[in-house]
């Protein structure tokens, strides 16, 4: 699930740039990538991993640890994110969920197989 983690981190960082110093955003992204891969590896039998970015004033422990390691205050991070944001990571797909919408983060476009019709 390397690509899914990469796209999740890229999506979350888009909320942070311009609001938090770039060096701390990059540090947060690096820590979050490592922590997400570890967390997903621990739950290999699970088909889907839900990352609570910010919901009801709380964040997933993975987010909290990445913020601490990057010296980003959790309140500062939460101010950048949408309230009630949950990221759903599954094999081949990443979705950003809020109470009012669901956005597909990855894949960007659907790759449909191309079929050729054979004529005799």
N, CA, C and O atoms as a GROMACS GRO file, in nm:
protein
  480
    1UNK      N    1   0.081  -0.120   0.000
    1UNK     CA    2   0.000   0.000   0.000
    1UNK      C    3   0.086   0.126   0.000
    1UNK      O    4   0.047   0.229   0.055
    2UNK      N    5   0.200   0.117  -0.062
    2UNK     CA    6   0.291   0.231  -0.066
    2UNK      C    7   0.227   0.351  -0.136
    2UNK      O    8   0.233   0.463  -0.086
    3UNK      N    9   0.168   0.328  -0.252
    3UNK     CA   10   0.109   0.438  -0.328
    3UNK      C   11  -0.008   0.502  -0.254
    3UNK      O   12  -0.025   0.624  -0.258
    4UNK      N   13  -0.086   0.421  -0.187
    4UNK     CA   14  -0.200   0.472  -0.112
    4UNK      C   15  -0.153   0.564   0.002
    4UNK      O   16  -0.211   0.669   0.026
    5UNK      N   17  -0.048   0.521   0.072
    5UNK     CA   18   0.008   0.604   0.180
    5UNK      C   19   0.065   0.732   0.124
    5UNK      O   20   0.043   0.840   0.179
    6UNK      N   21   0.138   0.722   0.014
    6UNK     CA   22   0.197   0.839  -0.049
    6UNK      C   23   0.090   0.941  -0.089
    6UNK      O   24   0.106   1.061  -0.065
    7UNK      N   25  -0.018   0.895  -0.148
    7UNK     CA   26  -0.126   0.985  -0.190
    7UNK      C   27  -0.201   1.042  -0.070
    7UNK      O   28  -0.245   1.157  -0.075
    8UNK      N   29  -0.215   0.965   0.036
    8UNK     CA   30  -0.279   1.015   0.158
    8UNK      C   31  -0.199   1.130   0.216
    8UNK      O   32  -0.254   1.234   0.250
    9UNK      N   33  -0.069   1.110   0.227
    9UNK     CA   34   0.018   1.213   0.283
    9UNK      C   35   0.020   1.336   0.193
    9UNK      O   36   0.016   1.449   0.242
   10UNK      N   37   0.024   1.316   0.064
   10UNK     CA   38   0.023   1.429  -0.031
   10UNK      C   39  -0.107   1.509  -0.017
   10UNK      O   40  -0.106   1.632  -0.018
   11UNK      N   41  -0.219   1.438  -0.004
   11UNK     CA   42  -0.348   1.504   0.011
   11UNK      C   43  -0.352   1.588   0.139
   11UNK      O   44  -0.395   1.703   0.137
   12UNK      N   45  -0.308   1.530   0.250
   12UNK     CA   46  -0.311   1.602   0.378
   12UNK      C   47  -0.216   1.721   0.377
   12UNK      O   48  -0.246   1.826   0.435
   13UNK      N   49  -0.101   1.706   0.313
   13UNK     CA   50  -0.005   1.817   0.310
   13UNK      C   51  -0.059   1.937   0.233
   13UNK      O   52  -0.020   2.050   0.260
   14UNK      N   53  -0.150   1.913   0.139
   14UNK     CA   54  -0.206   2.024   0.062
   14UNK      C   55  -0.284   2.122   0.150
   14UNK      O   56  -0.297   2.239   0.115
   15UNK      N   57  -0.335   2.075   0.263
   15UNK     CA   58  -0.405   2.162   0.356
   15UNK      C   59  -0.308   2.246   0.439
   15UNK      O   60  -0.345   2.351   0.492
   16UNK      N   61  -0.184   2.198   0.452
   16UNK     CA   62  -0.089   2.258   0.545
   16UNK      C   63   0.002   2.364   0.482
   16UNK      O   64   0.040   2.460   0.549
   17UNK      N   65   0.037   2.345   0.354
   17UNK     CA   66   0.130   2.440   0.291
   17UNK      C   67   0.071   2.580   0.289
   17UNK      O   68  -0.046   2.599   0.257
   18UNK      N   69   0.152   2.676   0.324
   18UNK     CA   70   0.108   2.815   0.330
   18UNK      C   71   0.055   2.855   0.466
   18UNK      O   72   0.035   2.974   0.493
   19UNK      N   73   0.032   2.757   0.553
   19UNK     CA   74  -0.020   2.785   0.687
   19UNK      C   75   0.079   2.745   0.796
   19UNK      O   76   0.080   2.803   0.905
   20UNK      N   77   0.162   2.647   0.766
   20UNK     CA   78   0.265   2.598   0.857
   20UNK      C   79   0.396   2.605   0.781
   20UNK      O   80   0.398   2.578   0.661
   21UNK      N   81   0.507   2.640   0.847
   21UNK     CA   82   0.635   2.646   0.775
   21UNK      C   83   0.665   2.518   0.698
   21UNK      O   84   0.644   2.407   0.747
   22UNK      N   85   0.715   2.536   0.577
   22UNK     CA   86   0.740   2.425   0.484
   22UNK      C   87   0.828   2.315   0.545
   22UNK      O   88   0.802   2.197   0.522
   23UNK      N   89   0.929   2.353   0.622
   23UNK     CA   90   1.019   2.252   0.679
   23UNK      C   91   0.944   2.160   0.776
   23UNK      O   92   0.970   2.040   0.781
   24UNK      N   93   0.850   2.216   0.853
   24UNK     CA   94   0.773   2.133   0.946
   24UNK      C   95   0.669   2.049   0.872
   24UNK      O   96   0.638   1.938   0.915
   25UNK      N   97   0.616   2.101   0.762
   25UNK     CA   98   0.522   2.022   0.682
   25UNK      C   99   0.595   1.901   0.623
   25UNK      O  100   0.543   1.789   0.628
   26UNK      N  101   0.714   1.923   0.569
   26UNK     CA  102   0.791   1.812   0.512
   26UNK      C  103   0.827   1.710   0.618
   26UNK      O  104   0.821   1.589   0.593
   27UNK      N  105   0.864   1.757   0.736
   27UNK     CA  106   0.897   1.667   0.845
   27UNK      C  107   0.774   1.586   0.888
   27UNK      O  108   0.783   1.466   0.909
   28UNK      N  109   0.661   1.654   0.900
   28UNK     CA  110   0.536   1.586   0.935
   28UNK      C  111   0.503   1.478   0.832
   28UNK      O  112   0.465   1.367   0.868
   29UNK      N  113   0.517   1.511   0.705
   29UNK     CA  114   0.486   1.415   0.598
   29UNK      C  115   0.576   1.292   0.605
   29UNK      O  116   0.529   1.180   0.587
   30UNK      N  117   0.703   1.314   0.630
   30UNK     CA  118   0.796   1.201   0.641
   30UNK      C  119   0.761   1.110   0.758
   30UNK      O  120   0.759   0.988   0.744
   31UNK      N  121   0.733   1.170   0.872
   31UNK     CA  122   0.696   1.092   0.990
   31UNK      C  123   0.562   1.021   0.970
   31UNK      O  124   0.547   0.905   1.006
   32UNK      N  125   0.466   1.092   0.912
   32UNK     CA  126   0.335   1.032   0.890
   32UNK      C  127   0.344   0.913   0.795
   32UNK      O  128   0.278   0.811   0.817
   33UNK      N  129   0.424   0.925   0.690
   33UNK     CA  130   0.441   0.813   0.596
   33UNK      C  131   0.491   0.689   0.668
   33UNK      O  132   0.436   0.580   0.651
   34UNK      N  133   0.596   0.705   0.746
   34UNK     CA  134   0.654   0.591   0.819
   34UNK      C  135   0.554   0.531   0.918
   34UNK      O  136   0.539   0.409   0.926
   35UNK      N  137   0.487   0.617   0.992
   35UNK     CA  138   0.392   0.570   1.093
   35UNK      C  139   0.271   0.501   1.029
   35UNK      O  140   0.221   0.402   1.083
   36UNK      N  141   0.225   0.553   0.916
   36UNK     CA  142   0.112   0.490   0.848
   36UNK      C  143   0.149   0.352   0.795
   36UNK      O  144   0.071   0.257   0.807
   37UNK      N  145   0.266   0.341   0.737
   37UNK     CA  146   0.310   0.211   0.685
   37UNK      C  147   0.321   0.110   0.799
   37UNK      O  148   0.280  -0.005   0.784
   38UNK      N  149   0.376   0.153   0.913
   38UNK     CA  150   0.385   0.065   1.030
   38UNK      C  151   0.246   0.023   1.078
   38UNK      O  152   0.223  -0.094   1.106
   39UNK      N  153   0.155   0.120   1.088
   39UNK     CA  154   0.020   0.091   1.138
   39UNK      C  155  -0.055  -0.003   1.044
   39UNK      O  156  -0.126  -0.093   1.090
   40UNK      N  157  -0.040   0.017   0.915
   40UNK     CA  158  -0.108  -0.069   0.818
   40UNK      C  159  -0.046  -0.209   0.819
   40UNK      O  160  -0.118  -0.308   0.808
   41UNK      N  161   0.086  -0.217   0.831
   41UNK     CA  162   0.152  -0.347   0.837
   41UNK      C  163   0.109  -0.428   0.959
   41UNK      O  164   0.098  -0.550   0.951
   42UNK      N  165   0.084  -0.360   1.071
   42UNK     CA  166   0.038  -0.429   1.191
   42UNK      C  167  -0.100  -0.491   1.171
   42UNK      O  168  -0.132  -0.592   1.233
   43UNK      N  169  -0.180  -0.430   1.086
   43UNK     CA  170  -0.317  -0.477   1.063
   43UNK      C  171  -0.330  -0.538   0.924
   43UNK      O  172  -0.420  -0.502   0.848
   44UNK      N  173  -0.242  -0.629   0.889
   44UNK     CA  174  -0.239  -0.686   0.754
   44UNK      C  175  -0.369  -0.756   0.716
   44UNK      O  176  -0.408  -0.756   0.599
   45UNK      N  177  -0.436  -0.816   0.812
   45UNK     CA  178  -0.558  -0.890   0.781
   45UNK      C  179  -0.674  -0.796   0.748
   45UNK      O  180  -0.776  -0.840   0.694
   46UNK      N  181  -0.660  -0.670   0.781
   46UNK     CA  182  -0.767  -0.573   0.758
   46UNK      C  183  -0.760  -0.524   0.614
   46UNK      O  184  -0.653  -0.491   0.564
   47UNK      N  185  -0.875  -0.520   0.548
   47UNK     CA  186  -0.879  -0.474   0.409
   47UNK      C  187  -0.882  -0.322   0.397
   47UNK      O  188  -0.848  -0.267   0.293
   48UNK      N  189  -0.922  -0.255   0.506
   48UNK     CA  190  -0.936  -0.110   0.503
   48UNK      C  191  -0.877  -0.052   0.630
   48UNK      O  192  -0.892  -0.108   0.738
   49UNK      N  193  -0.809   0.062   0.616
   49UNK     CA  194  -0.753   0.132   0.731
   49UNK      C  195  -0.814   0.271   0.734
   49UNK      O  196  -0.804   0.346   0.637
   50UNK      N  197  -0.878   0.306   0.845
   50UNK     CA  198  -0.938   0.438   0.861
   50UNK      C  199  -0.847   0.526   0.944
   50UNK      O  200  -0.809   0.490   1.056
   51UNK      N  201  -0.812   0.641   0.890
   51UNK     CA  202  -0.728   0.738   0.959
   51UNK      C  203  -0.814   0.858   0.996
   51UNK      O  204  -0.861   0.931   0.909
   52UNK      N  205  -0.835   0.877   1.125
   52UNK     CA  206  -0.914   0.990   1.172
   52UNK      C  207  -0.822   1.110   1.181
   52UNK      O  208  -0.741   1.122   1.273
   53UNK      N  209  -0.834   1.199   1.085
   53UNK     CA  210  -0.749   1.317   1.081
   53UNK      C  211  -0.796   1.417   1.186
   53UNK      O  212  -0.716   1.467   1.265
   54UNK      N  213  -0.924   1.445   1.185
   54UNK     CA  214  -0.981   1.538   1.283
   54UNK      C  215  -1.131   1.516   1.287
   54UNK      O  216  -1.201   1.551   1.192
   55UNK      N  217  -1.180   1.460   1.396
   55UNK     CA  218  -1.324   1.436   1.412
   55UNK      C  219  -1.359   1.451   1.559
   55UNK      O  220  -1.296   1.390   1.645
   56UNK      N  221  -1.459   1.531   1.586
   56UNK     CA  222  -1.505   1.556   1.723
   56UNK      C  223  -1.391   1.602   1.814
   56UNK      O  224  -1.385   1.563   1.931
   57UNK      N  225  -1.302   1.684   1.760
   57UNK     CA  226  -1.192   1.738   1.839
   57UNK      C  227  -1.079   1.640   1.865
   57UNK      O  228  -0.987   1.671   1.940
   58UNK      N  229  -1.085   1.522   1.804
   58UNK     CA  230  -0.985   1.419   1.826
   58UNK      C  231  -0.915   1.384   1.695
   58UNK      O  232  -0.969   1.403   1.586
   59UNK      N  233  -0.793   1.333   1.708
   59UNK     CA  234  -0.717   1.284   1.592
   59UNK      C  235  -0.661   1.147   1.624
   59UNK      O  236  -0.638   1.114   1.741
   60UNK      N  237  -0.640   1.068   1.521
   60UNK     CA  238  -0.581   0.935   1.535
   60UNK      C  239  -0.442   0.948   1.597
   60UNK      O  240  -0.373   1.048   1.577
   61UNK      N  241  -0.401   0.847   1.671
   61UNK     CA  242  -0.270   0.849   1.737
   61UNK      C  243  -0.156   0.862   1.635
   61UNK      O  244  -0.053   0.920   1.667
   62UNK      N  245  -0.174   0.811   1.517
   62UNK     CA  246  -0.073   0.824   1.411
   62UNK      C  247  -0.051   0.970   1.375
   62UNK      O  248   0.063   1.013   1.357
   63UNK      N  249  -0.158   1.046   1.364
   63UNK     CA  250  -0.150   1.189   1.334
   63UNK      C  251  -0.082   1.262   1.450
   63UNK      O  252   0.004   1.347   1.429
   64UNK      N  253  -0.122   1.229   1.572
   64UNK     CA  254  -0.067   1.294   1.692
   64UNK      C  255   0.084   1.270   1.701
   64UNK      O  256   0.160   1.364   1.726
   65UNK      N  257   0.128   1.146   1.681
   65UNK     CA  258   0.270   1.115   1.688
   65UNK      C  259   0.350   1.185   1.579
   65UNK      O  260   0.458   1.238   1.606
   66UNK      N  261   0.298   1.187   1.457
   66UNK     CA  262   0.368   1.254   1.347
   66UNK      C  263   0.381   1.403   1.375
   66UNK      O  264   0.485   1.463   1.348
   67UNK      N  265   0.277   1.463   1.430
   67UNK     CA  266   0.281   1.606   1.463
   67UNK      C  267   0.385   1.633   1.571
   67UNK      O  268   0.462   1.728   1.561
   68UNK      N  269   0.387   1.550   1.674
   68UNK     CA  270   0.486   1.568   1.782
   68UNK      C  271   0.628   1.558   1.730
   68UNK      O  272   0.714   1.640   1.763
   69UNK      N  273   0.652   1.457   1.648
   69UNK     CA  274   0.788   1.436   1.595
   69UNK      C  275   0.832   1.549   1.503
   69UNK      O  276   0.952   1.575   1.491
   70UNK      N  277   0.737   1.615   1.438
   70UNK     CA  278   0.770   1.725   1.346
   70UNK      C  279   0.761   1.861   1.414
   70UNK      O  280   0.777   1.964   1.348
   71UNK      N  281   0.736   1.862   1.544
   71UNK     CA  282   0.722   1.986   1.621
   71UNK      C  283   0.610   2.075   1.567
   71UNK      O  284   0.624   2.197   1.557
   72UNK      N  285   0.499   2.011   1.532
   72UNK     CA  286   0.379   2.082   1.489
   72UNK      C  287   0.277   2.067   1.601
   72UNK      O  288   0.247   1.955   1.642
   73UNK      N  289   0.225   2.178   1.650
   73UNK     CA  290   0.123   2.171   1.754
   73UNK      C  291  -0.004   2.111   1.695
   73UNK      O  292  -0.043   2.144   1.583
   74UNK      N  293  -0.066   2.023   1.769
   74UNK     CA  294  -0.185   1.955   1.720
   74UNK      C  295  -0.297   2.054   1.687
   74UNK      O  296  -0.367   2.037   1.588
   75UNK      N  297  -0.313   2.156   1.768
   75UNK     CA  298  -0.416   2.257   1.740
   75UNK      C  299  -0.386   2.332   1.611
   75UNK      O  300  -0.476   2.365   1.535
   76UNK      N  301  -0.258   2.358   1.586
   76UNK     CA  302  -0.216   2.424   1.463
   76UNK      C  303  -0.248   2.336   1.342
   76UNK      O  304  -0.293   2.386   1.239
   77UNK      N  305  -0.225   2.207   1.356
   77UNK     CA  306  -0.254   2.112   1.249
   77UNK      C  307  -0.404   2.101   1.226
   77UNK      O  308  -0.450   2.102   1.111
   78UNK      N  309  -0.480   2.092   1.333
   78UNK     CA  310  -0.625   2.076   1.321
   78UNK      C  311  -0.691   2.200   1.261
   78UNK      O  312  -0.794   2.188   1.195
   79UNK      N  313  -0.633   2.317   1.282
   79UNK     CA  314  -0.687   2.439   1.221
   79UNK      C  315  -0.674   2.436   1.069
   79UNK      O  316  -0.752   2.500   0.999
   80UNK      N  317  -0.575   2.363   1.019
   80UNK     CA  318  -0.554   2.353   0.874
   80UNK      C  319  -0.650   2.255   0.809
   80UNK      O  320  -0.686   2.270   0.692
   81UNK      N  321  -0.692   2.155   0.883
   81UNK     CA  322  -0.774   2.046   0.828
   81UNK      C  323  -0.922   2.077   0.842
   81UNK      O  324  -0.965   2.157   0.925
   82UNK      N  325  -1.000   2.011   0.757
   82UNK     CA  326  -1.145   2.020   0.768
   82UNK      C  327  -1.190   1.943   0.892
   82UNK      O  328  -1.135   1.836   0.922
   83UNK      N  329  -1.288   1.995   0.962
   83UNK     CA  330  -1.343   1.922   1.075
   83UNK      C  331  -1.416   1.799   1.024
   83UNK      O  332  -1.477   1.802   0.916
   84UNK      N  333  -1.410   1.693   1.100
   84UNK     CA  334  -1.476   1.567   1.066
   84UNK      C  335  -1.415   1.501   0.942
   84UNK      O  336  -1.487   1.443   0.861
   85UNK      N  337  -1.283   1.511   0.926
   85UNK     CA  338  -1.215   1.451   0.811
   85UNK      C  339  -1.159   1.314   0.849
   85UNK      O  340  -1.081   1.302   0.943
   86UNK      N  341  -1.200   1.214   0.774
   86UNK     CA  342  -1.152   1.077   0.792
   86UNK      C  343  -1.100   1.030   0.656
   86UNK      O  344  -1.166   1.049   0.554
   87UNK      N  345  -0.984   0.967   0.657
   87UNK     CA  346  -0.927   0.912   0.535
   87UNK      C  347  -0.943   0.761   0.539
   87UNK      O  348  -0.903   0.695   0.636
   88UNK      N  349  -1.001   0.706   0.436
   88UNK     CA  350  -1.022   0.562   0.423
   88UNK      C  351  -0.920   0.509   0.323
   88UNK      O  352  -0.922   0.544   0.206
   89UNK      N  353  -0.830   0.423   0.372
   89UNK     CA  354  -0.723   0.368   0.288
   89UNK      C  355  -0.751   0.220   0.267
   89UNK      O  356  -0.762   0.144   0.363
   90UNK      N  357  -0.761   0.180   0.142
   90UNK     CA  358  -0.779   0.038   0.111
   90UNK      C  359  -0.694   0.008  -0.012
   90UNK      O  360  -0.644   0.099  -0.078
   91UNK      N  361  -0.679  -0.119  -0.042
   91UNK     CA  362  -0.596  -0.159  -0.155
   91UNK      C  363  -0.641  -0.094  -0.285
   91UNK      O  364  -0.748  -0.126  -0.336
   92UNK      N  365  -0.559  -0.005  -0.338
   92UNK     CA  366  -0.589   0.058  -0.466
   92UNK      C  367  -0.677   0.181  -0.459
   92UNK      O  368  -0.710   0.238  -0.562
   93UNK      N  369  -0.717   0.224  -0.337
   93UNK     CA  370  -0.807   0.339  -0.329
   93UNK      C  371  -0.787   0.415  -0.198
   93UNK      O  372  -0.763   0.356  -0.093
   94UNK      N  373  -0.798   0.547  -0.207
   94UNK     CA  374  -0.796   0.635  -0.090
   94UNK      C  375  -0.913   0.731  -0.106
   94UNK      O  376  -0.929   0.796  -0.209
   95UNK      N  377  -0.996   0.740   0.000
   95UNK     CA  378  -1.109   0.833  -0.003
   95UNK      C  379  -1.102   0.925   0.118
   95UNK      O  380  -1.068   0.882   0.228
   96UNK      N  381  -1.136   1.051   0.096
   96UNK     CA  382  -1.148   1.149   0.203
   96UNK      C  383  -1.296   1.164   0.234
   96UNK      O  384  -1.376   1.198   0.147
   97UNK      N  385  -1.332   1.138   0.359
   97UNK     CA  386  -1.472   1.139   0.399
   97UNK      C  387  -1.500   1.251   0.498
   97UNK      O  388  -1.426   1.272   0.593
   98UNK      N  389  -1.608   1.323   0.474
   98UNK     CA  390  -1.661   1.420   0.569
   98UNK      C  391  -1.809   1.388   0.584
   98UNK      O  392  -1.862   1.308   0.507
   99UNK      N  393  -1.878   1.449   0.680
   99UNK     CA  394  -2.021   1.419   0.694
   99UNK      C  395  -2.103   1.455   0.570
   99UNK      O  396  -2.212   1.402   0.550
  100UNK      N  397  -2.050   1.545   0.488
  100UNK     CA  398  -2.128   1.593   0.374
  100UNK      C  399  -2.077   1.546   0.238
  100UNK      O  400  -2.145   1.566   0.138
  101UNK      N  401  -1.960   1.485   0.234
  101UNK     CA  402  -1.906   1.445   0.104
  101UNK      C  403  -1.805   1.332   0.117
  101UNK      O  404  -1.755   1.302   0.225
  102UNK      N  405  -1.777   1.273   0.004
  102UNK     CA  406  -1.671   1.173  -0.008
  102UNK      C  407  -1.595   1.205  -0.136
  102UNK      O  408  -1.655   1.217  -0.243
  103UNK      N  409  -1.465   1.217  -0.125
  103UNK     CA  410  -1.382   1.252  -0.240
  103UNK      C  411  -1.281   1.140  -0.261
  103UNK      O  412  -1.214   1.097  -0.167
  104UNK      N  413  -1.269   1.095  -0.384
  104UNK     CA  414  -1.167   0.995  -0.416
  104UNK      C  415  -1.035   1.068  -0.434
  104UNK      O  416  -1.022   1.155  -0.522
  105UNK      N  417  -0.937   1.033  -0.352
  105UNK     CA  418  -0.805   1.095  -0.358
  105UNK      C  419  -0.714   1.016  -0.452
  105UNK      O  420  -0.635   1.074  -0.526
  106UNK      N  421  -0.727   0.885  -0.448
  106UNK     CA  422  -0.645   0.797  -0.530
  106UNK      C  423  -0.728   0.677  -0.569
  106UNK      O  424  -0.793   0.621  -0.481
  107UNK      N  425  -0.732   0.633  -0.691
  107UNK     CA  426  -0.664   0.687  -0.808
  107UNK      C  427  -0.736   0.810  -0.860
  107UNK      O  428  -0.856   0.827  -0.841
  108UNK      N  429  -0.660   0.897  -0.926
  108UNK     CA  430  -0.716   1.021  -0.978
  108UNK      C  431  -0.816   0.996  -1.090
  108UNK      O  432  -0.921   1.059  -1.096
  109UNK      N  433  -0.783   0.904  -1.177
  109UNK     CA  434  -0.873   0.869  -1.287
  109UNK      C  435  -0.889   0.719  -1.290
  109UNK      O  436  -0.801   0.644  -1.248
  110UNK      N  437  -1.001   0.678  -1.338
  110UNK     CA  438  -1.025   0.534  -1.349
  110UNK      C  439  -0.955   0.482  -1.474
  110UNK      O  440  -0.970   0.539  -1.582
  111UNK      N  441  -0.882   0.376  -1.459
  111UNK     CA  442  -0.814   0.314  -1.572
  111UNK      C  443  -0.896   0.193  -1.616
  111UNK      O  444  -0.884   0.085  -1.559
  112UNK      N  445  -0.976   0.214  -1.716
  112UNK     CA  446  -1.059   0.106  -1.764
  112UNK      C  447  -0.982   0.028  -1.869
  112UNK      O  448  -0.913   0.088  -1.952
  113UNK      N  449  -0.993  -0.103  -1.867
  113UNK     CA  450  -0.923  -0.180  -1.970
  113UNK      C  451  -0.982  -0.152  -2.107
  113UNK      O  452  -1.102  -0.134  -2.123
  114UNK      N  453  -0.895  -0.149  -2.204
  114UNK     CA  454  -0.939  -0.124  -2.341
  114UNK      C  455  -0.958  -0.258  -2.410
  114UNK      O  456  -0.866  -0.341  -2.414
  115UNK      N  457  -1.075  -0.279  -2.462
  115UNK     CA  458  -1.106  -0.403  -2.531
  115UNK      C  459  -1.112  -0.377  -2.681
  115UNK      O  460  -1.162  -0.274  -2.726
  116UNK      N  461  -1.061  -0.470  -2.755
  116UNK     CA  462  -1.071  -0.460  -2.900
  116UNK      C  463  -1.170  -0.565  -2.948
  116UNK      O  464  -1.162  -0.682  -2.910
  117UNK      N  465  -1.261  -0.520  -3.030
  117UNK     CA  466  -1.357  -0.614  -3.086
  117UNK      C  467  -1.295  -0.682  -3.206
  117UNK      O  468  -1.234  -0.619  -3.292
  118UNK      N  469  -1.312  -0.810  -3.210
  118UNK     CA  470  -1.260  -0.886  -3.323
  118UNK      C  471  -1.373  -0.907  -3.423
  118UNK      O  472  -1.483  -0.947  -3.387
  119UNK      N  473  -1.344  -0.881  -3.544
  119UNK     CA  474  -1.442  -0.907  -3.650
  119UNK      C  475  -1.390  -1.019  -3.737
  119UNK      O  476  -1.270  -1.027  -3.766
  120UNK      N  477  -1.477  -1.104  -3.777
  120UNK     CA  478  -1.436  -1.219  -3.860
  120UNK      C  479  -1.466  -1.193  -4.003
  120UNK      O  480  -1.439  -1.277  -4.088
   0.00000   0.00000   0.00000
